[in-house]
């Protein structure tokens, strides 16, 4: 039977730039893509509680969680993934993250910074082309991306 992983991600967006992270590979090298901070939910954990926990573990900064922006659903050979992307309203608080002071970030991440999603390789790749600012500021419904 296929398992399902539910994850939450935080979208901090300011001045046309997206807050993103580079993960450490198993050999310690830096990943070749940028990703959105967050992670998997613990059993019985709510979406917002999970995002709050993940952002503190990885970034050391408590998020002010805003509206749900995106849902992504996809499948690998053995697992289905369901990811919820929430707006982080206090983006400016992430301008000076010190990974060395975090409980998990210094172990899992090589760096974090605000990047231009249109000119950097960021996953999920829909973030390279979608108008994130309009999605945040408008009353548009949640944008759903499915690769099933």
Phi, psi and omega in degrees: 000139180285140176262165180234134175248127178253128182229159177235146181224148180251123178260102172259121187225128182208133178054041178077007182242147184250132177284124184219165183232156170247125179278157172272135174283171181301328180273005179092349178291159179277139177300158181268007180225159173268151178224169179265133181296149180147196180176189184285149177282147170280156179305131178077003182273139177285161179302310183291320177297319179296318179293318178301312180299312182298318181293323178289316179300315186274322187251339183076014183233128178287129180275148166262104189277126178258213187284158174288126183257314187220151169232132177238134178231129178207173186223140168257190181296326187242354188213147172258142180239138176229117184238137180245124183252116181253148174288134173258112188283339182259054184304322183300332179293346181262007180290333183228059178284133176249100184300334182292345180260005183264162179280330183236329186304317181293338179274324189260335189242146175266329177192167177212144179190170175276129182233164172272112183295338181283337184246359179243157177276104182237139176246140002290148188292342177298338179290345178284339186239340183282150178276092184296318182299318178294321179298323179289314190274345183262177176258028177295151177291167177303137179272122182253129177242124182231131177240039181275000000 
